[in-house]
Structure formats: structure tokens, C-alpha cells
Amino acid sequence: MRIGELARRAGCSPKAVRLYESRGLLGAVERSGSYRQYGERDLAVVLLIRQAQALGFQLAQLGALQAVHAPGGWEPVAALVGERRAAVSRELQRLQALDAQLEDLQQELRLCAADSVALAADCLQTA
């Protein structure tokens, strides 16, 4: 298939496919004259790249995809996913701590608001 069909089937632009190829993520692409010829394997790799990007991976991190079709080629990809999961876990912990701090501040502000209402009521009664 040509680049336009690959891009259409993968839900991306031909420019994105060229970028993946220039980064070496697709490996050697066959050519027929001056036209690139892609196969189902290339489509699978492009779909995997797009899924990885949707999950927060950057193209620079996806070099391991070059070997996915070699024996044992999935192991580096699985390790990369494991690293990403660990980073997400650390980010979740950071966000949970931030949420707890925000909750404390919100409670403090509510107490201040209640105190200011009470102070205002006292002022009105003495006036």
C-alpha cells in the first residue's frame, strides 16, 4: 500500500508516517521506483506508535519499536511500558498529595469564612 492508504488506515497524516520513518521507527521501507510501499507490518507499527503517543510516550522514547517483529522484540517494549507505568504511579502519588493539601486549604478557608461571618455578626450586635 502507498503512504496515503497507510495514513488513512492508521488515522494519521502522510506527514506523520514520513516522520516515523525518518526517526527510524518503521525500519527499512520497501520502494517501488520512487514510491514507498508499506505492508500490514508497517500498519501495525504505525498503529502501535499512535497508541503509544496517546498514552503519553514521546517519539524519542519509541526506538524499541524497531525490533518488535524480531524474536524477543516485545521485551524492550514491555520494559518501556513498565517504566511509563512507574512514572504514572509517581505522578498519581504527587497529585494525591496535592489534592490533600488543597483539601486542607479549602477547610481552612471555610473556617476563616465562618469566623468572619461570626465577627461581622458580633459587630452588628454591638452597634
A tleap script that builds the chain and sets N, CA, C and O, in Angstrom:
source leaprc.protein.ff14SB
mol = sequence {
  NMET ARG ILE GLY GLU LEU ALA ARG ARG ALA
  GLY CYS SER PRO LYS ALA VAL ARG LEU TYR
  GLU SER ARG GLY LEU LEU GLY ALA VAL GLU
  ARG SER GLY SER TYR ARG GLN TYR GLY GLU
  ARG ASP LEU ALA VAL VAL LEU LEU ILE ARG
  GLN ALA GLN ALA LEU GLY PHE GLN LEU ALA
  GLN LEU GLY ALA LEU GLN ALA VAL HIE ALA
  PRO GLY GLY TRP GLU PRO VAL ALA ALA LEU
  VAL GLY GLU ARG ARG ALA ALA VAL SER ARG
  GLU LEU GLN ARG LEU GLN ALA LEU ASP ALA
  GLN LEU GLU ASP LEU GLN GLN GLU LEU ARG
  LEU CYS ALA ALA ASP SER VAL ALA LEU ALA
  ALA ASP CYS LEU GLN THR CALA
}
set mol.1.N position { 0.854 -1.175 0.000 }
set mol.1.CA position { 0.000 0.000 0.000 }
set mol.1.C position { 0.896 1.234 0.000 }
set mol.1.O position { 2.029 1.200 0.481 }
set mol.2.N position { 0.382 2.283 -0.530 }
set mol.2.CA position { 1.141 3.547 -0.557 }
set mol.2.C position { 0.892 4.336 0.714 }
set mol.2.O position { 0.038 3.983 1.527 }
set mol.3.N position { 1.647 5.402 0.869 }
set mol.3.CA position { 1.638 6.172 2.111 }
set mol.3.C position { 0.256 6.741 2.445 }
set mol.3.O position { -0.127 6.781 3.614 }
set mol.4.N position { -0.491 7.180 1.433 }
set mol.4.CA position { -1.819 7.742 1.677 }
set mol.4.C position { -2.778 6.724 2.275 }
set mol.4.O position { -3.536 7.037 3.193 }
set mol.5.N position { -2.741 5.502 1.747 }
set mol.5.CA position { -3.612 4.455 2.273 }
set mol.5.C position { -3.188 4.051 3.678 }
set mol.5.O position { -4.031 3.850 4.552 }
set mol.6.N position { -1.872 3.931 3.897 }
set mol.6.CA position { -1.382 3.600 5.236 }
set mol.6.C position { -1.829 4.658 6.243 }
set mol.6.O position { -2.322 4.335 7.323 }
set mol.7.N position { -1.652 5.908 5.877 }
set mol.7.CA position { -2.040 7.004 6.770 }
set mol.7.C position { -3.541 6.977 7.051 }
set mol.7.O position { -3.965 7.151 8.194 }
set mol.8.N position { -4.334 6.761 6.022 }
set mol.8.CA position { -5.788 6.702 6.201 }
set mol.8.C position { -6.176 5.564 7.131 }
set mol.8.O position { -6.976 5.754 8.048 }
set mol.9.N position { -5.618 4.390 6.901 }
set mol.9.CA position { -5.951 3.229 7.731 }
set mol.9.C position { -5.460 3.384 9.169 }
set mol.9.O position { -6.059 2.840 10.096 }
set mol.10.N position { -4.376 4.123 9.350 }
set mol.10.CA position { -3.830 4.316 10.700 }
set mol.10.C position { -4.426 5.538 11.399 }
set mol.10.O position { -4.201 5.746 12.591 }
set mol.11.N position { -5.182 6.342 10.659 }
set mol.11.CA position { -5.796 7.525 11.258 }
set mol.11.C position { -4.811 8.646 11.511 }
set mol.11.O position { -4.931 9.373 12.497 }
set mol.12.N position { -3.843 8.789 10.629 }
set mol.12.CA position { -2.869 9.867 10.772 }
set mol.12.C position { -2.611 10.481 9.396 }
set mol.12.O position { -3.256 10.124 8.410 }
set mol.13.N position { -1.684 11.383 9.353 }
set mol.13.CA position { -1.375 12.039 8.083 }
set mol.13.C position { -0.149 11.383 7.437 }
set mol.13.O position { 0.660 10.763 8.126 }
set mol.14.N position { -0.014 11.521 6.120 }
set mol.14.CA position { 1.204 11.030 5.471 }
set mol.14.C position { 2.460 11.688 6.055 }
set mol.14.O position { 3.521 11.066 6.121 }
set mol.15.N position { 2.330 12.930 6.472 }
set mol.15.CA position { 3.464 13.625 7.079 }
set mol.15.C position { 3.909 12.907 8.357 }
set mol.15.O position { 5.107 12.784 8.614 }
set mol.16.N position { 2.953 12.438 9.152 }
set mol.16.CA position { 3.283 11.698 10.374 }
set mol.16.C position { 4.004 10.403 10.025 }
set mol.16.O position { 4.976 10.043 10.689 }
set mol.17.N position { 3.545 9.700 8.996 }
set mol.17.CA position { 4.199 8.456 8.586 }
set mol.17.C position { 5.635 8.743 8.160 }
set mol.17.O position { 6.552 8.007 8.522 }
set mol.18.N position { 5.829 9.810 7.393 }
set mol.18.CA position { 7.189 10.185 6.985 }
set mol.18.C position { 8.064 10.496 8.194 }
set mol.18.O position { 9.245 10.150 8.218 }
set mol.19.N position { 7.479 11.151 9.197 }
set mol.19.CA position { 8.222 11.461 10.418 }
set mol.19.C position { 8.629 10.175 11.126 }
set mol.19.O position { 9.778 10.039 11.546 }
set mol.20.N position { 7.702 9.231 11.263 }
set mol.20.CA position { 8.025 7.958 11.910 }
set mol.20.C position { 9.147 7.247 11.152 }
set mol.20.O position { 10.054 6.670 11.751 }
set mol.21.N position { 9.063 7.304 9.834 }
set mol.21.CA position { 10.101 6.671 9.015 }
set mol.21.C position { 11.438 7.381 9.190 }
set mol.21.O position { 12.472 6.726 9.320 }
set mol.22.N position { 11.431 8.704 9.196 }
set mol.22.CA position { 12.689 9.448 9.340 }
set mol.22.C position { 13.330 9.223 10.708 }
set mol.22.O position { 14.551 9.309 10.846 }
set mol.23.N position { 12.509 8.937 11.716 }
set mol.23.CA position { 13.020 8.647 13.064 }
set mol.23.C position { 13.480 7.197 13.188 }
set mol.23.O position { 13.981 6.789 14.236 }
set mol.24.N position { 13.309 6.421 12.119 }
set mol.24.CA position { 13.736 5.032 12.135 }
set mol.24.C position { 12.768 4.089 12.818 }
set mol.24.O position { 13.119 2.943 13.099 }
set mol.25.N position { 11.567 4.545 13.087 }
set mol.25.CA position { 10.607 3.715 13.811 }
set mol.25.C position { 9.968 2.641 12.941 }
set mol.25.O position { 9.436 1.658 13.458 }
set mol.26.N position { 10.015 2.818 11.642 }
set mol.26.CA position { 9.416 1.834 10.741 }
set mol.26.C position { 10.438 0.887 10.144 }
set mol.26.O position { 10.069 -0.052 9.438 }
set mol.27.N position { 11.702 1.112 10.410 }
set mol.27.CA position { 12.723 0.283 9.793 }
set mol.27.C position { 12.837 0.608 8.312 }
set mol.27.O position { 12.438 1.686 7.872 }
set mol.28.N position { 13.372 -0.311 7.559 }
set mol.28.CA position { 13.539 -0.097 6.116 }
set mol.28.C position { 12.190 -0.264 5.428 }
set mol.28.O position { 11.513 -1.279 5.591 }
set mol.29.N position { 11.817 0.740 4.664 }
set mol.29.CA position { 10.547 0.701 3.930 }
set mol.29.C position { 10.851 0.375 2.477 }
set mol.29.O position { 11.708 0.995 1.847 }
set mol.30.N position { 10.128 -0.615 1.958 }
set mol.30.CA position { 10.323 -1.007 0.557 }
set mol.30.C position { 9.906 0.132 -0.361 }
set mol.30.O position { 9.063 0.963 -0.024 }
set mol.31.N position { 10.520 0.139 -1.511 }
set mol.31.CA position { 10.171 1.150 -2.510 }
set mol.31.C position { 9.916 0.469 -3.845 }
set mol.31.O position { 10.531 -0.541 -4.187 }
set mol.32.N position { 8.995 1.055 -4.577 }
set mol.32.CA position { 8.725 0.654 -5.943 }
set mol.32.C position { 8.963 1.902 -6.774 }
set mol.32.O position { 8.091 2.762 -6.888 }
set mol.33.N position { 10.148 1.990 -7.349 }
set mol.33.CA position { 10.533 3.235 -8.010 }
set mol.33.C position { 10.750 4.286 -6.938 }
set mol.33.O position { 11.525 4.078 -6.004 }
set mol.34.N position { 10.073 5.407 -7.069 }
set mol.34.CA position { 10.220 6.471 -6.071 }
set mol.34.C position { 9.118 6.418 -5.006 }
set mol.34.O position { 9.083 7.255 -4.104 }
set mol.35.N position { 8.221 5.433 -5.114 }
set mol.35.CA position { 7.110 5.338 -4.169 }
set mol.35.C position { 7.429 4.358 -3.044 }
set mol.35.O position { 7.986 3.284 -3.272 }
set mol.36.N position { 7.070 4.748 -1.845 }
set mol.36.CA position { 7.200 3.843 -0.708 }
set mol.36.C position { 6.072 2.816 -0.783 }
set mol.36.O position { 4.943 3.139 -1.152 }
set mol.37.N position { 6.394 1.590 -0.429 }
set mol.37.CA position { 5.398 0.519 -0.397 }
set mol.37.C position { 5.366 -0.038 1.016 }
set mol.37.O position { 6.359 -0.576 1.506 }
set mol.38.N position { 4.221 0.097 1.663 }
set mol.38.CA position { 4.061 -0.335 3.046 }
set mol.38.C position { 3.227 -1.605 3.082 }
set mol.38.O position { 2.380 -1.843 2.222 }
set mol.39.N position { 3.488 -2.408 4.096 }
set mol.39.CA position { 2.727 -3.638 4.284 }
set mol.39.C position { 1.932 -3.594 5.575 }
set mol.39.O position { 1.910 -2.586 6.280 }
set mol.40.N position { 1.285 -4.699 5.867 }
set mol.40.CA position { 0.487 -4.806 7.088 }
set mol.40.C position { 1.357 -4.647 8.334 }
set mol.40.O position { 0.902 -4.110 9.344 }
set mol.41.N position { 2.599 -5.110 8.269 }
set mol.41.CA position { 3.526 -4.952 9.380 }
set mol.41.C position { 3.752 -3.476 9.673 }
set mol.41.O position { 3.772 -3.067 10.834 }
set mol.42.N position { 3.921 -2.678 8.628 }
set mol.42.CA position { 4.117 -1.233 8.804 }
set mol.42.C position { 2.874 -0.594 9.418 }
set mol.42.O position { 2.974 0.278 10.281 }
set mol.43.N position { 1.702 -1.038 8.964 }
set mol.43.CA position { 0.458 -0.530 9.527 }
set mol.43.C position { 0.388 -0.845 11.024 }
set mol.43.O position { 0.013 0.010 11.826 }
set mol.44.N position { 0.750 -2.075 11.393 }
set mol.44.CA position { 0.720 -2.464 12.809 }
set mol.44.C position { 1.662 -1.593 13.632 }
set mol.44.O position { 1.325 -1.199 14.749 }
set mol.45.N position { 2.836 -1.292 13.092 }
set mol.45.CA position { 3.802 -0.452 13.821 }
set mol.45.C position { 3.274 0.969 13.947 }
set mol.45.O position { 3.388 1.572 15.014 }
set mol.46.N position { 2.701 1.514 12.884 }
set mol.46.CA position { 2.160 2.877 12.951 }
set mol.46.C position { 1.012 2.937 13.964 }
set mol.46.O position { 0.916 3.894 14.733 }
set mol.47.N position { 0.154 1.936 13.967 }
set mol.47.CA position { -0.933 1.908 14.958 }
set mol.47.C position { -0.379 1.826 16.378 }
set mol.47.O position { -0.917 2.452 17.292 }
set mol.48.N position { 0.682 1.067 16.565 }
set mol.48.CA position { 1.321 0.966 17.876 }
set mol.48.C position { 1.946 2.308 18.284 }
set mol.48.O position { 1.852 2.716 19.441 }
set mol.49.N position { 2.572 2.975 17.342 }
set mol.49.CA position { 3.152 4.304 17.612 }
set mol.49.C position { 2.056 5.267 18.044 }
set mol.49.O position { 2.210 5.998 19.023 }
set mol.50.N position { 0.956 5.263 17.313 }
set mol.50.CA position { -0.140 6.181 17.640 }
set mol.50.C position { -0.735 5.861 19.018 }
set mol.50.O position { -1.070 6.770 19.777 }
set mol.51.N position { -0.862 4.589 19.332 }
set mol.51.CA position { -1.373 4.204 20.645 }
set mol.51.C position { -0.402 4.649 21.734 }
set mol.51.O position { -0.820 5.164 22.771 }
set mol.52.N position { 0.879 4.452 21.499 }
set mol.52.CA position { 1.889 4.855 22.481 }
set mol.52.C position { 1.853 6.361 22.699 }
set mol.52.O position { 1.954 6.825 23.834 }
set mol.53.N position { 1.711 7.127 21.621 }
set mol.53.CA position { 1.625 8.582 21.759 }
set mol.53.C position { 0.390 8.981 22.554 }
set mol.53.O position { 0.450 9.891 23.381 }
set mol.54.N position { -0.727 8.307 22.308 }
set mol.54.CA position { -1.957 8.614 23.049 }
set mol.54.C position { -1.793 8.307 24.536 }
set mol.54.O position { -2.487 8.887 25.371 }
set mol.55.N position { -0.880 7.398 24.868 }
set mol.55.CA position { -0.625 7.037 26.257 }
set mol.55.C position { 0.479 7.877 26.895 }
set mol.55.O position { 0.903 7.613 28.019 }
set mol.56.N position { 0.936 8.891 26.163 }
set mol.56.CA position { 1.893 9.829 26.731 }
set mol.56.C position { 3.350 9.603 26.369 }
set mol.56.O position { 4.224 10.305 26.878 }
set mol.57.N position { 3.630 8.643 25.507 }
set mol.57.CA position { 5.008 8.429 25.089 }
set mol.57.C position { 5.400 9.467 24.052 }
set mol.57.O position { 4.572 9.921 23.263 }
set mol.58.N position { 6.663 9.834 24.064 }
set mol.58.CA position { 7.200 10.724 23.040 }
set mol.58.C position { 7.905 9.866 21.991 }
set mol.58.O position { 8.374 8.769 22.291 }
set mol.59.N position { 7.975 10.368 20.771 }
set mol.59.CA position { 8.595 9.596 19.698 }
set mol.59.C position { 10.023 9.188 20.052 }
set mol.59.O position { 10.457 8.087 19.712 }
set mol.60.N position { 10.745 10.060 20.726 }
set mol.60.CA position { 12.138 9.772 21.087 }
set mol.60.C position { 12.240 8.551 22.003 }
set mol.60.O position { 13.300 7.932 22.078 }
set mol.61.N position { 11.174 8.200 22.688 }
set mol.61.CA position { 11.185 7.058 23.596 }
set mol.61.C position { 10.849 5.748 22.898 }
set mol.61.O position { 10.960 4.682 23.503 }
set mol.62.N position { 10.446 5.809 21.657 }
set mol.62.CA position { 9.884 4.629 20.996 }
set mol.62.C position { 10.860 3.876 20.100 }
set mol.62.O position { 10.437 3.105 19.239 }
set mol.63.N position { 12.139 4.086 20.289 }
set mol.63.CA position { 13.133 3.388 19.479 }
set mol.63.C position { 13.025 1.878 19.570 }
set mol.63.O position { 13.374 1.177 18.620 }
set mol.64.N position { 12.544 1.362 20.700 }
set mol.64.CA position { 12.410 -0.089 20.879 }
set mol.64.C position { 11.416 -0.701 19.904 }
set mol.64.O position { 11.426 -1.914 19.695 }
set mol.65.N position { 10.568 0.109 19.311 }
set mol.65.CA position { 9.576 -0.422 18.371 }
set mol.65.C position { 10.217 -0.989 17.110 }
set mol.65.O position { 9.606 -1.790 16.403 }
set mol.66.N position { 11.430 -0.577 16.835 }
set mol.66.CA position { 12.099 -1.069 15.631 }
set mol.66.C position { 12.254 -2.584 15.649 }
set mol.66.O position { 12.298 -3.219 14.595 }
set mol.67.N position { 12.336 -3.164 16.846 }
set mol.67.CA position { 12.615 -4.591 16.956 }
set mol.67.C position { 11.392 -5.436 17.297 }
set mol.67.O position { 11.542 -6.615 17.618 }
set mol.68.N position { 10.193 -4.872 17.237 }
set mol.68.CA position { 9.018 -5.629 17.693 }
set mol.68.C position { 8.765 -6.895 16.889 }
set mol.68.O position { 8.165 -7.838 17.405 }
set mol.69.N position { 9.201 -6.937 15.662 }
set mol.69.CA position { 8.942 -8.116 14.845 }
set mol.69.C position { 10.101 -9.108 14.867 }
set mol.69.O position { 10.048 -10.143 14.201 }
set mol.70.N position { 11.142 -8.797 15.627 }
set mol.70.CA position { 12.259 -9.731 15.795 }
set mol.70.C position { 11.964 -10.628 16.998 }
set mol.70.O position { 11.162 -10.264 17.858 }
set mol.71.N position { 12.600 -11.788 17.066 }
set mol.71.CA position { 12.409 -12.644 18.245 }
set mol.71.C position { 12.784 -11.888 19.525 }
set mol.71.O position { 13.858 -11.292 19.614 }
set mol.72.N position { 11.896 -11.922 20.497 }
set mol.72.CA position { 12.148 -11.217 21.760 }
set mol.72.C position { 11.996 -9.715 21.657 }
set mol.72.O position { 12.325 -8.991 22.597 }
set mol.73.N position { 11.504 -9.241 20.530 }
set mol.73.CA position { 11.402 -7.802 20.298 }
set mol.73.C position { 10.386 -7.089 21.164 }
set mol.73.O position { 10.453 -5.870 21.328 }
set mol.74.N position { 9.440 -7.841 21.724 }
set mol.74.CA position { 8.419 -7.230 22.568 }
set mol.74.C position { 8.941 -6.931 23.964 }
set mol.74.O position { 8.377 -6.095 24.670 }
set mol.75.N position { 10.009 -7.602 24.369 }
set mol.75.CA position { 10.535 -7.402 25.723 }
set mol.75.C position { 10.968 -5.958 25.990 }
set mol.75.O position { 10.618 -5.414 27.037 }
set mol.76.N position { 11.715 -5.315 25.086 }
set mol.76.CA position { 12.074 -3.914 25.340 }
set mol.76.C position { 10.847 -2.990 25.362 }
set mol.76.O position { 10.815 -1.999 26.091 }
set mol.77.N position { 9.848 -3.331 24.558 }
set mol.77.CA position { 8.627 -2.522 24.550 }
set mol.77.C position { 7.890 -2.692 25.874 }
set mol.77.O position { 7.392 -1.721 26.445 }
set mol.78.N position { 7.823 -3.935 26.358 }
set mol.78.CA position { 7.173 -4.193 27.645 }
set mol.78.C position { 7.922 -3.464 28.766 }
set mol.78.O position { 7.294 -2.932 29.681 }
set mol.79.N position { 9.239 -3.436 28.704 }
set mol.79.CA position { 10.029 -2.714 29.713 }
set mol.79.C position { 9.733 -1.219 29.645 }
set mol.79.O position { 9.630 -0.555 30.676 }
set mol.80.N position { 9.599 -0.696 28.444 }
set mol.80.CA position { 9.276 0.719 28.258 }
set mol.80.C position { 7.909 1.043 28.852 }
set mol.80.O position { 7.732 2.081 29.491 }
set mol.81.N position { 6.952 0.158 28.639 }
set mol.81.CA position { 5.615 0.351 29.206 }
set mol.81.C position { 5.686 0.293 30.729 }
set mol.81.O position { 5.016 1.068 31.410 }
set mol.82.N position { 6.483 -0.610 31.261 }
set mol.82.CA position { 6.665 -0.698 32.705 }
set mol.82.C position { 7.240 0.583 33.286 }
set mol.82.O position { 6.810 1.036 34.347 }
set mol.83.N position { 8.210 1.167 32.596 }
set mol.83.CA position { 8.784 2.441 33.042 }
set mol.83.C position { 7.733 3.540 33.024 }
set mol.83.O position { 7.681 4.369 33.933 }
set mol.84.N position { 6.906 3.549 32.003 }
set mol.84.CA position { 5.855 4.566 31.890 }
set mol.84.C position { 4.841 4.397 33.020 }
set mol.84.O position { 4.391 5.381 33.609 }
set mol.85.N position { 4.484 3.157 33.317 }
set mol.85.CA position { 3.543 2.901 34.409 }
set mol.85.C position { 4.110 3.388 35.736 }
set mol.85.O position { 3.384 3.955 36.553 }
set mol.86.N position { 5.405 3.169 35.954 }
set mol.86.CA position { 6.041 3.632 37.193 }
set mol.86.C position { 5.996 5.151 37.269 }
set mol.86.O position { 5.757 5.711 38.339 }
set mol.87.N position { 6.222 5.817 36.150 }
set mol.87.CA position { 6.155 7.284 36.123 }
set mol.87.C position { 4.733 7.758 36.408 }
set mol.87.O position { 4.540 8.737 37.128 }
set mol.88.N position { 3.750 7.080 35.855 }
set mol.88.CA position { 2.346 7.439 36.099 }
set mol.88.C position { 2.008 7.241 37.579 }
set mol.88.O position { 1.302 8.055 38.173 }
set mol.89.N position { 2.512 6.166 38.162 }
set mol.89.CA position { 2.269 5.896 39.581 }
set mol.89.C position { 2.863 7.012 40.448 }
set mol.89.O position { 2.230 7.477 41.396 }
set mol.90.N position { 4.077 7.432 40.114 }
set mol.90.CA position { 4.693 8.538 40.869 }
set mol.90.C position { 3.888 9.819 40.708 }
set mol.90.O position { 3.722 10.574 41.667 }
set mol.91.N position { 3.392 10.066 39.517 }
set mol.91.CA position { 2.589 11.265 39.270 }
set mol.91.C position { 1.269 11.204 40.033 }
set mol.91.O position { 0.804 12.215 40.559 }
set mol.92.N position { 0.672 10.029 40.092 }
set mol.92.CA position { -0.566 9.864 40.866 }
set mol.92.C position { -0.329 10.172 42.346 }
set mol.92.O position { -1.141 10.843 42.982 }
set mol.93.N position { 0.773 9.684 42.883 }
set mol.93.CA position { 1.094 9.963 44.288 }
set mol.93.C position { 1.278 11.457 44.513 }
set mol.93.O position { 0.814 12.011 45.509 }
set mol.94.N position { 1.968 12.105 43.563 }
set mol.94.CA position { 2.182 13.547 43.675 }
set mol.94.C position { 0.846 14.279 43.630 }
set mol.94.O position { 0.622 15.209 44.405 }
set mol.95.N position { -0.031 13.870 42.737 }
set mol.95.CA position { -1.331 14.526 42.607 }
set mol.95.C position { -2.218 14.267 43.822 }
set mol.95.O position { -2.972 15.147 44.236 }
set mol.96.N position { -2.133 13.074 44.391 }
set mol.96.CA position { -2.919 12.786 45.596 }
set mol.96.C position { -2.444 13.652 46.764 }
set mol.96.O position { -3.261 14.137 47.547 }
set mol.97.N position { -1.136 13.848 46.884 }
set mol.97.CA position { -0.603 14.717 47.941 }
set mol.97.C position { -1.053 16.154 47.706 }
set mol.97.O position { -1.407 16.857 48.653 }
set mol.98.N position { -1.042 16.588 46.462 }
set mol.98.CA position { -1.504 17.936 46.127 }
set mol.98.C position { -2.984 18.089 46.457 }
set mol.98.O position { -3.401 19.116 46.992 }
set mol.99.N position { -3.779 17.065 46.137 }
set mol.99.CA position { -5.204 17.107 46.442 }
set mol.99.C position { -5.435 17.217 47.950 }
set mol.99.O position { -6.311 17.963 48.387 }
set mol.100.N position { -4.667 16.493 48.736 }
set mol.100.CA position { -4.804 16.559 50.197 }
set mol.100.C position { -4.453 17.964 50.702 }
set mol.100.O position { -5.119 18.482 51.598 }
set mol.101.N position { -3.431 18.570 50.141 }
set mol.101.CA position { -3.057 19.939 50.524 }
set mol.101.C position { -4.162 20.927 50.156 }
set mol.101.O position { -4.482 21.831 50.929 }
set mol.102.N position { -4.733 20.748 48.981 }
set mol.102.CA position { -5.824 21.631 48.557 }
set mol.102.C position { -7.051 21.455 49.442 }
set mol.102.O position { -7.733 22.429 49.759 }
set mol.103.N position { -7.331 20.231 49.837 }
set mol.103.CA position { -8.458 19.978 50.734 }
set mol.103.C position { -8.234 20.673 52.083 }
set mol.103.O position { -9.151 21.283 52.631 }
set mol.104.N position { -7.014 20.576 52.610 }
set mol.104.CA position { -6.689 21.255 53.875 }
set mol.104.C position { -6.878 22.767 53.741 }
set mol.104.O position { -7.454 23.406 54.621 }
set mol.105.N position { -6.398 23.326 52.651 }
set mol.105.CA position { -6.537 24.771 52.435 }
set mol.105.C position { -8.008 25.154 52.317 }
set mol.105.O position { -8.429 26.178 52.855 }
set mol.106.N position { -8.783 24.344 51.624 }
set mol.106.CA position { -10.209 24.621 51.473 }
set mol.106.C position { -10.903 24.619 52.834 }
set mol.106.O position { -11.725 25.494 53.108 }
set mol.107.N position { -10.587 23.664 53.676 }
set mol.107.CA position { -11.171 23.597 55.019 }
set mol.107.C position { -10.778 24.836 55.830 }
set mol.107.O position { -11.598 25.418 56.541 }
set mol.108.N position { -9.517 25.218 55.707 }
set mol.108.CA position { -9.027 26.404 56.426 }
set mol.108.C position { -9.770 27.659 55.971 }
set mol.108.O position { -10.141 28.501 56.789 }
set mol.109.N position { -9.982 27.775 54.678 }
set mol.109.CA position { -10.699 28.940 54.142 }
set mol.109.C position { -12.157 28.949 54.598 }
set mol.109.O position { -12.718 30.011 54.868 }
set mol.110.N position { -12.763 27.783 54.682 }
set mol.110.CA position { -14.145 27.708 55.173 }
set mol.110.C position { -14.217 28.156 56.633 }
set mol.110.O position { -15.156 28.850 57.024 }
set mol.111.N position { -13.226 27.760 57.442 }
set mol.111.CA position { -13.185 28.201 58.843 }
set mol.111.C position { -13.010 29.712 58.930 }
set mol.111.O position { -13.645 30.380 59.747 }
set mol.112.N position { -12.144 30.232 58.081 }
set mol.112.CA position { -11.947 31.688 58.056 }
set mol.112.C position { -13.243 32.402 57.661 }
set mol.112.O position { -13.599 33.427 58.243 }
set mol.113.N position { -13.933 31.856 56.680 }
set mol.113.CA position { -15.191 32.459 56.251 }
set mol.113.C position { -16.218 32.409 57.380 }
set mol.113.O position { -16.940 33.380 57.607 }
set mol.114.N position { -16.286 31.286 58.085 }
set mol.114.CA position { -17.224 31.160 59.202 }
set mol.114.C position { -16.858 32.131 60.315 }
set mol.114.O position { -17.736 32.745 60.920 }
set mol.115.N position { -15.565 32.273 60.586 }
set mol.115.CA position { -15.108 33.207 61.610 }
set mol.115.C position { -15.437 34.645 61.225 }
set mol.115.O position { -15.833 35.441 62.077 }
set mol.116.N position { -15.279 34.978 59.963 }
set mol.116.CA position { -15.544 36.359 59.551 }
set mol.116.C position { -17.034 36.674 59.625 }
set mol.116.O position { -17.413 37.805 59.930 }
set mol.117.N position { -17.888 35.676 59.348 }
set mol.117.CA position { -19.338 35.882 59.474 }
set mol.117.C position { -19.678 36.102 60.946 }
set mol.117.O position { -20.473 36.982 61.275 }
set mol.118.N position { -19.086 35.313 61.822 }
set mol.118.CA position { -19.330 35.462 63.254 }
set mol.118.C position { -18.841 36.818 63.752 }
set mol.118.O position { -19.514 37.458 64.561 }
set mol.119.N position { -17.681 37.262 63.280 }
set mol.119.CA position { -17.146 38.556 63.672 }
set mol.119.C position { -18.065 39.696 63.198 }
set mol.119.O position { -18.315 40.660 63.922 }
set mol.120.N position { -18.550 39.555 61.978 }
set mol.120.CA position { -19.445 40.582 61.433 }
set mol.120.C position { -20.731 40.624 62.235 }
set mol.120.O position { -21.246 41.708 62.508 }
set mol.121.N position { -21.258 39.485 62.617 }
set mol.121.CA position { -22.493 39.439 63.416 }
set mol.121.C position { -22.270 40.066 64.772 }
set mol.121.O position { -23.139 40.781 65.270 }
set mol.122.N position { -21.110 39.812 65.390 }
set mol.122.CA position { -20.790 40.438 66.678 }
set mol.122.C position { -20.722 41.959 66.546 }
set mol.122.O position { -21.202 42.680 67.421 }
set mol.123.N position { -20.144 42.436 65.485 }
set mol.123.CA position { -20.011 43.867 65.259 }
set mol.123.C position { -21.389 44.510 65.102 }
set mol.123.O position { -21.631 45.609 65.601 }
set mol.124.N position { -22.280 43.823 64.410 }
set mol.124.CA position { -23.624 44.372 64.188 }
set mol.124.C position { -24.423 44.410 65.511 }
set mol.124.O position { -25.200 45.339 65.729 }
set mol.125.N position { -24.244 43.448 66.356 }
set mol.125.CA position { -24.969 43.393 67.617 }
set mol.125.C position { -24.480 44.493 68.561 }
set mol.125.O position { -25.276 45.009 69.346 }
set mol.126.N position { -23.227 44.862 68.514 }
set mol.126.CA position { -22.702 45.881 69.441 }
set mol.126.C position { -22.946 47.277 68.919 }
set mol.126.O position { -22.790 48.244 69.664 }
set mol.127.N position { -23.315 47.409 67.689 }
set mol.127.CA position { -23.502 48.735 67.132 }
set mol.127.C position { -24.803 49.357 67.466 }
set mol.127.O position { -25.074 50.483 67.049 }
savepdb mol mol.pdb
quit
